[in-house]
Amino acid sequence: MQKLKPITFVFLCGLTALGLTIEARAALLFDEDQLSGATGVNVNGMLYDVRFPDRTCFDAFDGCDEVSDFDFQNEADATAAAQALMDQVLVDTAQGMFDSDPRATVGCRIQSDCWAAIPFGFYPIDPEDVLFAVAENFDNEMYDNAFCCYSHNIHHNTIPLLTTLIYARFTPQVTVPEPRTIWLCGVGLAALALVGWRHSHRPRIA
């Protein structure tokens, strides 16, 4: 039987830890009884912490006047983030009906619908218009949608969005393997070290 080399074992442990991290479900966050964000939201294979700041674009995005202020800088990534919100965060769970009742999310003030805006750039024809991808959440699930693009004039960036619109902020999450994975890998490496030591100290027949 071919022996498992230590470096191969370490590589497999790393893949296992990464797989466990990516497969983990997003954990919802609350401000009193309202949905305020989530941790571990998977966007294109990367994990993010998400918050719904009930603030203006100016306050939420460091002035909201440069592309570098935004969490995503292109349409594809921002739209993928919007879809992640629809699939992983704005959902009905045992903790609350965050799809069926848009008002259950911080900043959403009417029952019929609420859109989470993710800014990523500026409208080429009018650079004073900020472009957003949007997670469009309705009380009737059949109308739910993630799409691009919606625009918002930069001169209004100190004014809160409409009662049907909120902002979503995405912060990349530092990937830390689960303690169980670290423990199992440690035990496995110790076992490999012991086997290697016993093999090197085995009496040799001349």
Backbone bond lengths (Angstrom), bond angles and torsions (degrees), N, CA, C in turn:
res aa  C-N    CA-C-N  psi(-1)  N-CA   C-N-CA  omega(-1)  CA-C   N-CA-C  phi
1 M - - - 1.472 - - 1.528 109.45 -
2 Q 1.328 116.65 134.60 1.462 121.20 179.51 1.518 110.18 -74.52
3 K 1.332 115.83 131.74 1.462 120.61 -177.22 1.528 110.53 -79.33
4 L 1.328 114.45 148.22 1.465 120.71 176.92 1.520 108.78 -83.10
5 K 1.324 117.02 117.32 1.455 121.33 -179.17 1.528 110.32 -72.86
6 P 1.352 117.70 146.60 1.468 120.90 -179.69 1.521 113.63 -54.23
7 I 1.352 117.19 -41.22 1.463 118.75 -178.04 1.526 111.07 -66.62
8 T 1.351 116.31 -32.65 1.465 119.95 176.23 1.514 110.48 -67.43
9 F 1.329 115.93 -39.84 1.460 120.93 179.72 1.528 110.44 -63.38
10 V 1.325 116.73 -44.20 1.468 120.90 179.03 1.527 110.40 -61.23
11 F 1.342 116.27 -41.95 1.462 120.64 178.56 1.528 111.29 -61.34
12 L 1.335 116.41 -44.09 1.464 120.37 179.37 1.522 111.21 -65.15
13 C 1.332 116.82 -37.67 1.471 120.03 176.92 1.523 110.66 -62.18
14 G 1.330 115.43 -41.40 1.459 118.90 179.48 1.519 111.71 -63.53
15 L 1.324 116.94 -42.59 1.455 120.10 177.64 1.522 111.47 -63.10
16 T 1.334 116.34 -40.31 1.468 120.64 179.37 1.520 110.85 -63.00
17 A 1.337 116.28 -45.44 1.468 120.14 -179.99 1.518 111.12 -62.75
18 L 1.346 116.11 -42.58 1.466 119.68 179.13 1.518 110.67 -64.21
19 G 1.333 116.07 -42.37 1.455 120.06 -179.70 1.510 111.87 -63.13
20 L 1.324 117.30 -42.26 1.463 120.55 179.07 1.513 110.82 -63.60
21 T 1.350 116.46 -36.66 1.458 120.20 -178.79 1.522 110.96 -68.32
22 I 1.362 115.69 -46.91 1.463 119.54 -176.31 1.519 111.38 -68.06
23 E 1.361 117.70 -34.11 1.452 120.62 -176.52 1.527 113.06 -79.37
24 A 1.324 116.67 -13.67 1.459 119.48 -178.16 1.526 110.35 -62.42
25 R 1.311 116.43 143.00 1.455 121.09 -179.96 1.522 109.95 -78.41
26 A 1.328 115.84 149.95 1.457 120.67 176.79 1.531 109.32 -64.00
27 A 1.326 116.10 138.92 1.468 121.79 177.39 1.525 108.54 -100.45
28 L 1.323 116.64 122.45 1.460 121.35 -176.77 1.524 110.83 -76.31
29 L 1.337 116.19 148.12 1.466 123.43 179.25 1.524 109.10 -118.10
30 F 1.338 115.68 151.62 1.455 119.28 -173.90 1.520 112.17 -134.77
31 D 1.323 114.52 146.35 1.461 122.71 168.87 1.517 105.14 -112.84
32 E 1.341 114.80 102.21 1.465 121.80 -168.44 1.530 108.07 58.25
33 D 1.311 119.81 -114.95 1.465 120.01 -176.84 1.527 112.18 -106.62
34 Q 1.341 118.11 11.62 1.462 121.20 -179.24 1.525 111.05 -108.54
35 L 1.337 115.70 145.90 1.456 121.87 177.37 1.533 109.37 -69.72
36 S 1.338 116.42 122.60 1.466 120.06 -177.96 1.523 112.88 -115.13
37 G 1.338 117.50 -3.84 1.457 120.50 -179.97 1.510 111.03 158.08
38 A 1.332 115.43 -161.17 1.462 120.77 -179.72 1.524 108.67 -162.91
39 T 1.324 115.63 159.04 1.458 121.43 173.02 1.526 108.69 -115.39
40 G 1.341 115.46 151.29 1.453 119.64 177.52 1.509 114.57 72.46
41 V 1.332 117.84 36.82 1.464 121.71 177.79 1.530 108.59 -84.18
42 N 1.312 116.46 124.08 1.468 122.54 -174.96 1.529 110.60 -89.22
43 V 1.338 115.39 115.25 1.467 121.36 176.02 1.526 107.75 -121.21
44 N 1.308 116.90 110.03 1.462 121.71 179.90 1.527 112.89 53.52
45 G 1.344 116.18 39.25 1.456 120.47 176.54 1.514 115.34 86.08
46 M 1.326 118.09 -1.81 1.463 122.07 176.18 1.517 109.51 -111.60
47 L 1.347 115.65 145.24 1.457 120.73 -177.90 1.523 110.94 -97.47
48 Y 1.345 114.53 140.07 1.463 121.07 -178.78 1.529 109.75 -133.37
49 D 1.329 114.47 152.13 1.453 121.27 164.90 1.524 107.28 -96.03
50 V 1.319 116.10 134.40 1.464 121.49 -175.35 1.527 109.94 -118.69
51 R 1.327 115.61 138.82 1.460 121.14 173.92 1.534 108.82 -130.81
52 F 1.332 114.41 149.43 1.470 120.57 174.61 1.527 107.71 -110.22
53 P 1.337 118.03 85.25 1.468 119.79 -178.52 1.522 110.33 -72.20
54 D 1.308 116.97 125.05 1.469 121.37 178.65 1.530 107.74 -83.49
55 R 1.347 114.25 64.44 1.458 121.05 -175.41 1.524 109.71 -138.94
56 T 1.331 115.97 175.28 1.455 121.17 178.08 1.528 110.09 -76.50
57 C 1.324 116.38 164.50 1.461 120.91 175.80 1.528 110.24 -61.60
58 F 1.321 116.67 -38.56 1.466 121.95 179.10 1.529 110.56 -57.77
59 D 1.329 116.87 -45.22 1.464 120.99 -178.17 1.527 112.44 -78.26
60 A 1.318 116.78 -37.58 1.463 120.35 -174.70 1.525 112.59 -76.83
61 F 1.351 117.47 -27.46 1.465 120.81 -173.61 1.529 112.48 -126.92
62 D 1.305 117.06 43.12 1.469 122.28 170.57 1.526 113.73 51.13
63 G 1.315 115.94 43.55 1.458 120.73 178.80 1.508 113.82 106.12
64 C 1.332 116.91 -24.72 1.470 121.39 175.41 1.526 111.67 55.62
65 D 1.350 116.78 38.95 1.460 119.10 -177.20 1.524 113.59 -131.38
66 E 1.349 117.90 4.30 1.455 122.14 176.49 1.526 108.95 -140.13
67 V 1.333 115.95 148.24 1.468 120.13 179.46 1.526 110.85 -58.50
68 S 1.329 117.27 -34.94 1.463 120.78 -178.99 1.533 112.49 -65.39
69 D 1.331 117.95 -13.45 1.465 121.10 177.32 1.530 111.74 -73.70
70 F 1.337 117.09 -17.70 1.458 121.05 -169.71 1.527 111.86 -97.39
71 D 1.324 115.89 154.19 1.465 121.92 -177.52 1.526 112.01 -73.46
72 F 1.337 117.36 -28.96 1.458 123.30 175.28 1.524 108.28 -127.52
73 Q 1.337 116.38 146.09 1.467 120.01 -174.59 1.531 114.10 -116.44
74 N 1.326 117.37 13.93 1.459 118.69 175.93 1.525 110.28 -149.69
75 E 1.326 114.61 161.57 1.461 121.26 -174.47 1.527 112.36 -62.39
76 A 1.333 117.27 -42.38 1.462 120.85 -175.89 1.527 111.62 -62.20
77 D 1.334 117.07 -46.81 1.467 120.29 -178.45 1.526 111.38 -68.45
78 A 1.334 116.57 -41.01 1.464 119.67 179.62 1.522 110.98 -64.77
79 T 1.328 117.51 -38.88 1.459 120.71 178.48 1.520 111.01 -68.68
80 A 1.341 117.13 -38.09 1.465 120.47 175.47 1.528 110.57 -62.62
81 A 1.335 117.03 -37.93 1.466 120.77 177.36 1.527 110.71 -65.40
82 A 1.331 116.46 -39.21 1.461 120.15 177.49 1.529 110.83 -63.38
83 Q 1.325 116.25 -41.68 1.467 119.84 178.55 1.526 110.98 -65.12
84 A 1.334 116.80 -37.23 1.466 120.72 177.36 1.528 111.04 -61.81
85 L 1.333 116.52 -38.40 1.466 119.62 176.58 1.528 110.53 -62.48
86 M 1.325 116.68 -43.01 1.462 120.47 -179.68 1.521 111.65 -63.70
87 D 1.341 116.81 -40.13 1.456 121.37 -173.61 1.521 113.98 -83.80
88 Q 1.344 116.83 -29.91 1.465 119.62 -169.21 1.522 114.87 -118.48
89 V 1.321 118.21 -20.16 1.470 120.03 -172.62 1.532 112.17 -119.02
90 L 1.310 116.85 -53.06 1.473 120.79 -178.04 1.528 109.35 -84.77
91 V 1.329 114.23 67.25 1.467 121.71 -174.41 1.524 109.62 -131.39
92 D 1.330 115.38 159.26 1.467 120.93 174.60 1.528 109.12 -83.59
93 T 1.334 116.55 125.48 1.462 121.80 178.97 1.523 108.89 -135.43
94 A 1.318 115.30 178.55 1.459 120.50 175.20 1.527 111.10 -65.67
95 Q 1.343 117.03 -19.19 1.464 121.25 -179.82 1.526 112.46 -83.73
96 G 1.328 116.79 -17.19 1.455 119.40 -179.87 1.518 111.15 165.31
97 M 1.323 115.69 161.12 1.471 121.74 -178.52 1.531 108.65 -96.62
98 F 1.333 116.46 75.62 1.458 121.19 -172.13 1.523 113.01 -83.58
99 D 1.311 117.18 -7.54 1.455 121.27 171.32 1.527 110.12 -96.81
100 S 1.308 116.15 -49.77 1.468 120.94 -176.27 1.523 112.87 -69.73
101 D 1.335 117.46 -26.23 1.465 120.93 -179.18 1.524 109.57 -127.14
102 P 1.339 118.56 89.13 1.459 121.35 -178.72 1.528 113.94 -54.09
103 R 1.322 118.05 -28.69 1.472 120.55 -179.01 1.528 112.38 -66.30
104 A 1.329 118.04 -11.10 1.466 120.87 179.15 1.526 111.90 -75.22
105 T 1.333 117.51 -4.51 1.460 122.80 178.64 1.526 109.98 -103.10
106 V 1.327 116.89 137.97 1.463 122.86 -179.23 1.532 110.72 -53.61
107 G 1.321 116.39 130.62 1.452 121.95 177.17 1.515 114.87 91.02
108 C 1.335 117.76 -15.83 1.471 121.48 179.41 1.524 108.55 -88.49
109 R 1.326 115.91 125.55 1.463 118.29 -168.75 1.523 114.83 -119.46
110 I 1.329 117.69 -0.79 1.455 118.63 175.94 1.525 109.26 -127.08
111 Q 1.300 116.54 156.55 1.459 121.58 -171.05 1.526 113.30 -77.84
112 S 1.318 117.88 -32.41 1.465 119.97 -169.17 1.523 113.57 -69.86
113 D 1.350 118.53 -41.93 1.454 119.55 -176.46 1.523 111.56 -162.94
114 C 1.337 114.49 159.19 1.463 121.14 175.47 1.526 107.68 -151.81
115 W 1.341 117.10 135.00 1.456 122.07 -177.05 1.533 109.66 -114.39
116 A 1.314 116.16 129.99 1.467 121.69 176.32 1.528 108.27 -95.51
117 A 1.333 117.20 116.69 1.461 123.08 -174.62 1.522 111.16 -94.56
118 I 1.345 115.38 134.23 1.465 122.02 179.60 1.529 108.03 -123.53
119 P 1.343 118.05 97.73 1.467 120.27 -177.50 1.529 111.70 -70.96
120 F 1.348 116.56 145.59 1.465 118.90 -179.93 1.523 113.06 -141.91
121 G 1.335 118.72 -10.64 1.456 119.35 -178.34 1.519 111.86 -178.17
122 F 1.341 115.51 -160.40 1.458 121.15 -176.89 1.527 110.22 -128.89
123 Y 1.308 115.47 148.33 1.463 122.22 -177.88 1.528 109.40 -66.09
124 P 1.343 118.44 123.33 1.478 120.22 -174.10 1.530 113.70 -58.24
125 I 1.316 117.64 -39.34 1.466 120.44 -177.27 1.519 111.28 -72.24
126 D 1.334 116.26 -36.11 1.462 121.41 179.10 1.524 108.47 -131.10
127 P 1.340 118.67 93.82 1.464 122.17 -175.67 1.526 114.30 -64.03
128 E 1.326 116.79 -3.69 1.459 118.77 176.06 1.530 111.61 -88.45
129 D 1.337 117.08 -1.22 1.464 121.14 177.48 1.525 109.88 -101.53
130 V 1.341 116.04 122.03 1.463 121.55 176.63 1.526 108.59 -80.91
131 L 1.347 116.26 137.30 1.460 121.51 178.07 1.522 110.82 -98.14
132 F 1.327 115.91 138.02 1.457 122.45 179.75 1.524 110.61 -126.38
133 A 1.325 115.92 145.50 1.464 120.83 157.18 1.519 105.84 -91.71
134 V 1.318 117.35 152.39 1.467 120.24 -171.98 1.525 111.16 -134.02
135 A 1.331 115.43 134.00 1.461 122.06 168.26 1.523 106.53 -95.15
136 E 1.314 115.90 108.17 1.458 122.83 -171.63 1.535 109.20 -97.24
137 N 1.325 116.20 105.25 1.464 121.66 -173.75 1.534 110.22 -108.23
138 F 1.340 116.04 117.51 1.466 122.05 179.15 1.516 110.84 -109.13
139 D 1.339 115.75 157.27 1.460 118.99 174.94 1.525 111.20 -66.63
140 N 1.334 116.93 -23.32 1.464 122.18 172.82 1.529 107.61 -100.02
141 E 1.319 116.64 112.45 1.463 121.77 -172.21 1.527 113.58 -58.68
142 M 1.300 118.19 -26.87 1.461 120.26 -176.24 1.531 112.42 -64.91
143 Y 1.325 116.96 -17.82 1.462 120.44 179.27 1.532 112.72 -97.70
144 D 1.326 118.28 -4.09 1.462 120.92 179.88 1.524 110.61 -58.91
145 N 1.360 115.39 143.88 1.459 117.86 -175.86 1.527 109.75 -163.46
146 A 1.332 115.53 149.01 1.465 122.00 169.73 1.520 106.83 -116.90
147 F 1.327 117.55 124.62 1.457 118.71 -173.94 1.528 111.34 -150.57
148 C 1.304 114.64 171.29 1.452 123.35 174.89 1.541 106.59 -141.18
149 C 1.310 120.32 136.93 1.459 123.43 16.42 1.529 109.79 -139.39
150 Y 1.306 115.47 155.82 1.455 123.83 172.55 1.527 106.69 -117.73
151 S 1.322 118.49 143.69 1.464 120.85 -179.70 1.530 110.98 -119.68
152 H 1.339 114.95 155.21 1.457 121.91 -176.05 1.518 107.39 -145.78
153 N 1.315 118.66 125.88 1.459 122.11 -175.54 1.522 111.33 -66.38
154 I 1.332 115.32 133.33 1.465 120.94 -175.66 1.531 112.11 -62.49
155 H 1.326 117.26 -26.85 1.458 119.55 179.41 1.531 111.49 -69.27
156 H 1.313 116.16 -12.88 1.466 120.47 177.65 1.527 111.92 -101.06
157 N 1.352 116.61 12.51 1.458 118.57 -173.03 1.521 113.65 -72.95
158 T 1.337 117.53 -4.08 1.463 119.27 173.49 1.526 111.03 -102.44
159 I 1.334 115.50 6.68 1.464 120.70 -179.89 1.526 108.59 -109.02
160 P 1.327 119.46 132.26 1.470 119.96 177.99 1.523 110.56 -57.96
161 L 1.330 115.96 149.90 1.454 119.85 176.23 1.518 110.42 -65.96
162 L 1.331 116.06 174.45 1.453 120.47 179.12 1.520 110.68 -61.45
163 T 1.324 116.12 166.94 1.465 119.91 -177.66 1.518 112.23 -65.51
164 T 1.326 118.00 -11.08 1.464 121.09 177.91 1.526 112.33 -99.69
165 L 1.343 118.57 3.93 1.454 121.59 -175.71 1.522 111.97 -128.34
166 I 1.329 115.86 136.20 1.461 122.02 173.89 1.532 107.58 -131.37
167 Y 1.325 116.30 169.02 1.458 120.92 175.45 1.530 109.75 -101.32
168 A 1.340 115.84 154.03 1.466 121.66 173.49 1.521 108.18 -124.98
169 R 1.340 115.69 128.30 1.457 121.31 177.18 1.521 109.37 -109.26
170 F 1.339 116.34 133.09 1.461 122.89 -178.84 1.527 109.98 -114.42
171 T 1.334 116.70 125.14 1.460 122.01 176.59 1.518 108.94 -117.77
172 P 1.346 118.76 123.91 1.467 120.04 179.50 1.521 110.85 -56.74
173 Q 1.317 115.45 138.03 1.458 121.70 -177.18 1.522 109.76 -96.22
174 V 1.328 116.50 136.80 1.458 121.44 174.91 1.521 108.03 -74.47
175 T 1.338 116.89 123.81 1.455 121.44 -177.05 1.521 109.91 -81.11
176 V 1.322 116.44 119.32 1.466 123.01 177.70 1.518 108.20 -122.93
177 P 1.337 119.15 122.01 1.465 120.20 179.43 1.522 111.65 -59.80
178 E 1.328 115.81 150.13 1.457 120.64 177.62 1.525 110.15 -62.97
179 P 1.352 118.67 142.50 1.469 121.55 178.68 1.524 112.44 -52.73
180 R 1.337 117.81 -36.80 1.457 120.49 -179.77 1.512 110.67 -62.46
181 T 1.350 116.77 -40.43 1.456 120.75 179.63 1.518 110.73 -65.81
182 I 1.334 117.13 -43.12 1.461 121.28 178.72 1.523 110.07 -60.77
183 W 1.337 117.29 -43.86 1.464 121.39 -178.56 1.519 110.90 -63.26
184 L 1.336 117.12 -45.54 1.465 120.91 -179.10 1.522 111.07 -64.43
185 C 1.326 116.80 -42.20 1.454 119.55 178.41 1.526 111.32 -64.94
186 G 1.343 116.38 -38.15 1.462 120.18 178.01 1.514 111.86 -63.19
187 V 1.329 116.08 -43.84 1.469 120.06 178.20 1.523 110.19 -62.74
188 G 1.342 115.91 -42.43 1.460 119.54 179.91 1.511 112.64 -63.05
189 L 1.341 117.23 -42.30 1.463 120.58 178.55 1.517 111.49 -65.58
190 A 1.341 116.62 -38.04 1.462 120.23 177.65 1.529 110.72 -63.56
191 A 1.317 116.24 -41.05 1.465 120.24 178.63 1.525 110.82 -64.25
192 L 1.326 116.99 -42.22 1.460 120.17 177.81 1.525 111.41 -63.29
193 A 1.339 116.90 -39.06 1.458 120.93 178.59 1.531 110.79 -64.15
194 L 1.346 116.34 -41.21 1.460 120.42 179.43 1.528 111.15 -64.37
195 V 1.333 116.08 -43.46 1.464 120.09 178.26 1.529 110.41 -61.92
196 G 1.327 115.60 -42.79 1.464 119.08 178.90 1.511 112.12 -63.79
197 W 1.335 117.34 -39.49 1.473 121.03 179.56 1.521 110.47 -65.64
198 R 1.319 116.98 -43.65 1.471 120.80 -179.56 1.521 110.68 -65.19
199 H 1.341 115.66 -37.24 1.456 119.38 179.42 1.528 110.93 -65.76
200 S 1.355 116.71 -41.68 1.464 120.56 -178.18 1.522 112.60 -70.95
201 H 1.370 117.39 -22.71 1.454 121.60 -178.69 1.522 112.44 -102.51
202 R 1.316 117.09 9.72 1.467 120.25 179.66 1.539 108.72 -69.38
203 P 1.323 116.97 133.22 1.479 119.74 178.27 1.524 110.58 -58.96
204 R 1.323 116.20 134.24 1.458 121.35 -179.15 1.536 109.22 -100.61
205 I 1.321 114.87 138.02 1.475 120.84 179.01 1.527 108.36 -91.69
206 A 1.346 114.71 123.09 1.483 119.81 -177.39 1.528 109.63 -68.92
